[in-house]
Amino acid sequence: MSNSTRWTLICVLIGVNVLSNAVLGDGWIQIAVSAVTGLAAVAVLIDLLLRGRRES
């Protein structure tokens, strides 16, 4: 996975997180979506920091 793909994925996950917070309001579905997208964004960011520099 290239660095630009990783950054695109992080942006998409953060966008989904922001939209779900705005649309769903306070509810258990919003909490679940926020947790999943947040964890995925953090995982991709860690992957970018650990492996991305070696692939360049």
ZIFEN-V169640 format. One record per backbone hydrogen bond with DSSP energy under -1.0 kcal/mol. NH is the residue of the N-H (numbers start at 1). CO is the residue of the C=O. If there is no record, write none. Layout:
nh=NH co=CO
nh=NH co=CO
This chain:
nh=6 co=2
nh=7 co=3
nh=8 co=4
nh=9 co=5
nh=10 co=6
nh=11 co=7
nh=12 co=8
nh=13 co=9
nh=14 co=10
nh=15 co=11
nh=16 co=12
nh=17 co=13
nh=18 co=14
nh=19 co=15
nh=20 co=16
nh=21 co=17
nh=22 co=18
nh=23 co=19
nh=24 co=20
nh=31 co=27
nh=32 co=28
nh=33 co=29
nh=34 co=30
nh=35 co=31
nh=36 co=32
nh=37 co=33
nh=38 co=34
nh=39 co=35
nh=40 co=36
nh=41 co=37
nh=42 co=38
nh=43 co=39
nh=44 co=40
nh=45 co=41
nh=46 co=42
nh=47 co=43
nh=48 co=44
nh=49 co=45
nh=50 co=46
nh=51 co=47
nh=55 co=51
